[in-house]
Amino acid sequence: MDIKNVAVLGTGTMGNGIVQLCAESGLNVNMFGRTDASLERGFTSIKTSLKNLEEKGKIKTNISKEILKRIKGVKTIEEAVEGVDFVIECIAEDLELKQEVFSKLDEICAPEVILASNTSGLSPTDIAINTKHPERVVIAHFWNPPQFIPLVEVVPGKHTDSKTVDITMDWIEHIGKKGVKMRKECLGFIGNRLQLALLREALYIVEQGFATAEEVDKAIEYGHGRRLPVTGPICSADLGGLDIFNNISSYLFKDLCNDTEPSKLLKSKVDGGNLGSKTGKGFYNWTPEFLQKKQNERIQLLMDFLEKDKNDKSIERNI
């Protein structure tokens, strides 16, 4: 892989997570933050994450020090992109802001430097609209938390060159993630379309009084959640028999929620200021103890999967 130096724009959860991944894989990283305070928050988050890995025996202390040496904090975009081969933007989900940033990046970066965005749903074509080299603009959408979730969705725009996609996929593999390459862009990409489709039906079941929110979650945790890490929905259908799934579809599709507006139940929670863990109440009561318990459970499970991913050899899919 030709990429040795990377610029990450943004010091939030996604930004500092991607910085850590790049530095862990031996790449030099310029981490851009607008202020000393934002850079300090970014470095603090990375140090905390590395300490957690140390405590769980995933990395050695001397390795942490080497990782941190590869990270340089900068406060201007010009400094951030100096001498880099790859730029990934992790700033606010604001299209105009991203267009402004990518226009500037396009002007100051050499034509061969790839310009990627970590947007979770904005169009790569729209993001690149003011650039002179839209062929080197691509989406590399990491999932949160990026240190633990393997998935990175790679989405080309209308003018993205196939070489840009291939190099981005190589970079993702180099930093230990699993790239999923889309053929063309669509709203929400793959992951969020599936996630929101599942959420829509889950909320509908609760709205109709068929089951409580907790029981719906249990159905996923103890059912789909146990096999999805091995077989996705299409592979599961193949295993179960397409004739069976076709038969179920013939009567169940008619009864599934097909609303095109946000769930009234969801909207009522938001209107009432009950936003979930960030406010202490949503569908669940998020006491500090319950929040810590759920976060610990999730991180431990993700760490177990992370260890498994590292030990697994790549298997060519029979498609």
NORNORDA-V313014 format. One record per helix or strand of 3 or more residues. SS is the DSSP state (helix for helix, strand for strand). FROM is the first residue (numbers start at 1). TO is the last residue. If there is no record, write none. Layout:
# NORNORDA-V313014
SS & FROM & TO
SS & FROM & TO
This chain:
# NORNORDA-V313014
strand & 5 & 9
helix & 13 & 24
strand & 28 & 32
helix & 36 & 55
helix & 61 & 69
strand & 71 & 74
helix & 77 & 81
strand & 86 & 89
helix & 95 & 108
strand & 114 & 117
helix & 124 & 127
helix & 134 & 136
strand & 137 & 142
strand & 151 & 156
helix & 162 & 174
strand & 178 & 181
helix & 191 & 207
helix & 213 & 228
helix & 233 & 240
helix & 242 & 255
helix & 264 & 271
helix & 288 & 311
